[in-house]
Amino acid sequence: MLFTCPLCGAPLKEEANRWFCPKGHSYDKARSGYVNLLLAGGKHAKLPGDNKMMVASRQAFLNKGYYRSMADVLCETAAKYLPAGGVLLDAGCGEGYYTALMAKKLEAEGKPAEVYGVDISKFALDKAARRRKDIRFAAASVFHMPMTDDSVDLMTEVFAPYCGEEFARILKPGGIMLLVIPARLHLWELKCAIYDEPYENEVREYPLEGFEFIESIPVDGEITLDNNADIQSLFQMTPYYYKTSEEGQRRAAALQQLTTRTSFEVLVYRKLDYFV
Ligand SMILES: [Zn+2]
């Protein structure tokens, strides 16, 4: 168990219905199975993360397999780089779609891992924890994860906020970080359908402080959504939703069919030994 007590930093131990530390701080499991390690009144307690609607939209959309090709590449890459019996952390795991698929893939490859998921949204974790009981899910900020230093062999971060220092802290020396980012023309046709002047995604430079860049794996595809509910789900799970004008919202609400390209990059990094 690599999660630590958010109050005193000691490693947590597990019982059926709670996690606790040697000093007696205790954290109950929610009915679904995740544990809230956000301290009431703490620095991150007021950050709600994704709300109920965003979580429901994303789960509905992902469960239909629209992003499965990217998920498969992510799973294959995790299986390629994770040592047998290693520790996997999904930082910003959301409702656990990718976390659960990776755990399943690693089992299928004959090298099951010890799997952890962290997200700040309790709505998302409630869904995640119902997917698999053998993955430990905790509510916490990815900027301040209650986790032991140098403990993770491979971490993944899919469309979630990047915090290099914190990721380097929890990774073992030589540990692997997989980042999934939207590429330049991801969802281009969706944007064209909604905006008068769609803009391309900015793609950042590969070098990251404290990490060695290993490779970028592009995953390009095309998806067809043939009903408005799925289109709305996709729209609502993107960052564009809250930046869209009423006119744009109306256009999205009227769309009954949409074929759009999807374009991701899976970036692979290795933590440098001398990062402090
Ligand atoms: Zn404690």
Residues whose N, C-alpha, C, O or C-beta is under 5 A from the ligand:
A	BS01	ZN	C5 L7 C8 G9 C21 K23 H25
